[in-house]
Amino acid sequence: MTHTLHRQGTYEELKEDFVVLVMSARGFNDKGAAPKLAEALRIISKHNPVNIGDMTQGSRYRAGFRIDPVGKLLEGVHDRSIFHGVFTDLGTVKKVVDDLKKADLGMSVVISGLYDEVKKIARPHTVNISLGIWGKTELLPKHEEVLKICTMCGHQFVSRHLVMKLAQDVKRGRITAEEAAEVMAACCSCGIFNPVRAVKLVKQLVQKI
């Protein structure tokens, strides 16, 4: 899934940013997949992801999902649900993948992260690699922290203008960096946004503006 592919950052930063995705394959094993996908969600949630969501329902930061995000997602699970869990360390990702392997659900499992790190815990069937940013790169955000934040939402629902506005609010003491990260995370409908990493980036950005 290429919407998790283009996250920007240094090697050290991206060692704290992994996405695990589970989905069925249309026309192959999607009919009757809902119970299997529900079990995959339970496995992901057991390992305390910093964000969790379904591309078709939204993330834990969606209004109405905050109190019991897993319960809400399970209520709406269907054969074409695409569940995501975001993790900040490779060791936890390994535990998630090990549990998914033991469950043998027959669903597609995708890990997004640094290739050199991911291959330490899994032998991939297929590898997608981002080739970077091409075109009019002069139009990219002035501050690299903004780009790093925005690319954590693969469908670009986190606007660079929102990021700057929230960073200004943090600088003025109106909100905390944690509150700013939650607002950004709510914009990412899939649940692949990493709010823990966003807090660090917002604090770095505040020092530059």
N, C-alpha and C positions, 0 to 999 in steps of 0.2 A: 504494500500500500504506500504510494508515493507521498501522501499528505504528511507522513511523519519523517520524510527523508531529508528535508533541507534545513534542519536546525543548525544555526550558526553558533560558533564559540570556539574557544581554545580547546586543546586536547584535554586539559585538566578539568575544564568546566563541563565538557560533554561526558566525562567519566562519571558524572553525577546526574545523568539524564538518559533514561531508557524507557521505551514504550513497548509494552507487550499487547498484541492485538490478537483476538480470536474471532473467526468468522466461518460461515459455511460457504460453499461454492455454488453459485447459481447454476441450476440445471444438472448438478452432479450429486450433491448431498444436502441440499437446502430443505427439501420437503421433510418435515418432522424433526428439524434440527433444534427447535426451540428448547426442549429439555436439556439437550447436550450443551447448548450455549449458556443456559442458566447455570449448569454445573460449572462451566468454565468461569463464569462471573463469580461464583462462590469461591472458587480456588484463588482467583486473582485477589478478591477482597480479603481473603484470609491473611494475606501477606502485607496488609496495611499500605496500599499504594497512596501516594500523595495526591493523586487524582484518579478518578475512575468514571467511565461513561460509556454510552452507546451512541454511535453515529446517528441513529434514528430517533433518539430520545433526549440526548443532552448529557451533561455531566453532573457530578455531585454539587456543583455550584449553581445549578439551575434553580430558580425560585421554586420552592415546594419540594426540592429534593435534598435539602441540607440536613434535615433531621434523620432521615433514614434513606440515604441514597441507594444502597443495594436493594432494599425492599422495594423502592419505587421502580428501579430498573427491572427487577424481577417481575413486577406486576405487568410491565409492558413488553417483556421479552417475546420475540417472534422468530420465525425461521430465518429472517434476513438481518437480525440484530448483528451489530459489529461492536464487540466490547473491547475497551481499552483500559489498561492500567499503567500508570506512570510511576516509576521507581527511581530512587536516587543512588542505588548501589548495585553492583553486579552480583554480589552474593545473594541478595534477595531475588533478583531476576532468575538466578539459577534454581532457587527453591521453587519458584513459580513454574518454571519450565519442567522441572523434575516432577512436580505434582500433576501437571497437565499430561505429561507423558504416561505416568502411572494410570491416570484416569482413562486414557486411550479413547477419547471422545470422537476421534475421526474428523475433527475440525482443523482448519488451517490456523497455524500459529505463526505470527510474525514478530520478530524482535527488531526494534529500531534502536540503533546506537552505534558507537564506534566499532568498526569491523574488527579491529585487532582485539578489542575487549570481548565482543560477543562470541568470537570464534573460540575463546577460552572455555566457554560453557556449552557450546552447541555446534554441531556440524550442519551447516545450512544446506537446504535443498536448492535454494535460489538466492542470489544476492543482487540487490539493487544498490547502486552507488550514485550519490549526487556529484555532478561534475562542476558544481559551483554556480556562480551568478554571471550571466552573460547579458550583453546589450548595454543600455545606457546606465551604467553603474553610477554615474554622477547624480542620478535621481534618487539614489538610495538615501535613507536617513543619515543625517550628519553624524549622529552619535552611534557608535557600534552597538552599544547596549540596547538601543531601540530595535535594531535589526535582530539582535539575539532574542529579544522578547517576542517580537512579532512572528518570527519563524517557528516559535513553539506552537503556533496555531496554523496547521497546514492549509486551512482554507482561507487564511488571511482575514479572519473575523476580528482580530485584535488590531485596531487601527493605530498607526504610529502617532496620530494626533491625540488619540486617547492616552497612549503611553506618556506622551509629553505633558498632557494636562494633569494626569495623576501624579507624575513626578514633581510637577510644580506644586501640587497640593501637599505632597509629602514635605517638600522643602519649606513650605510656609507653615507646616505644623497642623494642617487641617485634618490629615489622615495619616495613618502609619503605612510603612512599606508593605506590611502584611495585608492591610485592608486594600491597598492598591492592587496587590497581586490577586486578591480574590475577585475584584471587579473585572480584571483582565481575564481571569480563568472562566468567569461566567459567560464571557463572550464566545469562548471556544466550545462549540456545540458537541464536538466529538469526545471531549474529555482527555485530550492528549497534552494539554497545557501543563507545564510544570510550575506550580506556584512557589515551591521552595526555591527553585533557581531564580524565579522572577523577583523574589524579595531581595536576593543578593544583587541582581542586576539593577533594580530600582535604586538601591542604596548607592551603587556606583554611579548611576546616572545623575542622581541628586548632587553629587560632588562636582559635576561638570556644567551644570546649568545655573 
